[in-house]
């Protein structure tokens, strides 16, 4: 497993406020121009409706040196919709509820110091960074979003809106349920077969028995990125399974493990 950096002791610690425990994607953060993070099962309230969410966002913002108004969260319903956001969207899903009539599972911006947030509990968070055009995106890609190739939708929107080229992009696949743990049925297999070629299906699925398969979501996302023109060397992975991994004594949010409908892991990216 790759070495993962834990959060530093920011202003929140100095003021005696508890820290949110989080890890980062080193390959994206090493430039010093972008900040990525994913939280642990220590802090699981990130949806606006949760009474503890506001305090969590406030604490995290102090650690990052921003305010809750500098954060925006996606409205996730397993779509392939990706929204371009600006400073005017700051606080959406953080300080005020999201518009129920406008679902979207991904966020794109060229604004600096605007933290793009998604939440997961086994689904795949995908982080995008174009250092040439200075554009970032944060995407929630569950199996339904992966079938719909939401990563492809994201790349196309980045190209159309900002002139981004896939060859310039750095993309990271965050913590999610791994290929050894994600058991699915024939219905999911058939959905994927409508979007992926036979040769790709052989890389994505392993038959477990007559009724069940093991699904490799990371490989499905990776194949989609490669198809779009992202170089293989520019695709990274946190190497963390939300179901079974322990990193520095921390576990991660997994619906398959806890069956919780509210406990989620925050995943986010920001340009500095």
Beta strands, then each sheet from edge to edge (+ up, - down):
strand 1: 22-23
strand 2: 34-39
strand 3: 71-73
strand 4: 82-84
strand 5: 106-109
strand 6: 115-120
strand 7: 124-130
strand 8: 135-141
strand 9: 169-173
strand 10: 183-185
strand 11: 205-207
strand 12: 212-215
strand 13: 235-237
strand 14: 265-271
sheet 1: 1+ 2- 14+ 6- 3-
sheet 2: 4+ 5+ 8- 7+ 9- 13-
sheet 3: 10+ 12- 11+
end
